[in-house]
């Protein structure tokens, strides 16, 4: 993997660049739609490519490990071939999903024992096994196995957890370096910064993972319930430490405003289920604010979903039609909303990139932040 930094914004830490992987180039800043179980819910792969213009999507190690299980993926030739996706892929390590299991998991120095949410069966993830699983899945970018702490989190627990995540990272790197990809192309391992919402821990964690000198770095443990101001404060601390010449991935973030503010703090990569999950519940993000398409006010509004949109979705379907589809409980309504929201997120980061290259990102960002949170 190679990262080329093209230009920085003069009034913020925002940057425009490109990441080159075995399956293509990614222009940054970038948003990555989440395909938890080998699919971005309700969206065909050709729609992701042609309509939303997705450059990279995610798979989830925990979910793919449980279903369809590793032999199915390996026999297909890896996740790219299994799902018919020839662009870059990223997989998380399963650490966040294990954290979210609550009482159904036990965390120890050796790894994590957990019960499947599908059938209650018992499984063990170690740092080494998380690397082995992601070798089988075959994503271009894979993540280190970490512990995601809850919010709020006791300082002593956050500190112990952070140090364990660093020890796990050493084990991940050792296993990764002693193995090879299974499908004829290189994979790249990203470490993950932890430390909850404590600035000194975040700084310490960023310093520790930077010493591993991997091609890119991630920031985890945010967007787990903390106020946005704390998220931004932690991101700012970490980006002051992480190498300038390597991509930075803020995991699980977030709203359109979150994304713009974190781009301004020096983040290059984002993922979140919000655009797809919220779409299925009738919430549309637009360049003029947020729409609840289920509201009665849209039933005779024949204007496009987003008058400033640049996808076929926005020009082909009116608010009135999509509102009708939701009221009639037609699946197409959720599909259109999902395509619209993914395309909006990707349009937003494309606009951010264009304004970074033009040198006026900071003023544009401040203007957009005032608009994007409005409920229409």
Secondary structure, DSSP 8 states (H G I E B T S, - for coil): -EEEEEEE-TTSS-EEEEEEETTEEEEESEEEEE-TTSS-TT--HHHHHHTS--SEEEEEHHHHHHTT-HHHHHHHTSHHHHHT--SEEEEE-SHHHHHHTGGGEEE-SS-EEEE-TTT--EEEE-HHHHHHHHHHHT-SEEE-------SS--HHHHHHHHHHHHHHHHHHHHHHHTS--SSSS--EEEEEE--TT-HHHHHHHHHHHHTT--SEEEE-S-SSS--HHHHHHHHHHHHHHS-TTSEEEETT---HHHHHHHHHTT--EEE-SHHHHHHHTTEEEETTEEEETTSGGGTT--SBS-TT--SHHHHH-BHHHHHHHHHTT-HHHHHHHHHHHHHHHHHHHHHHHHHHHHT-HHHHHHHHHHHHT-B-
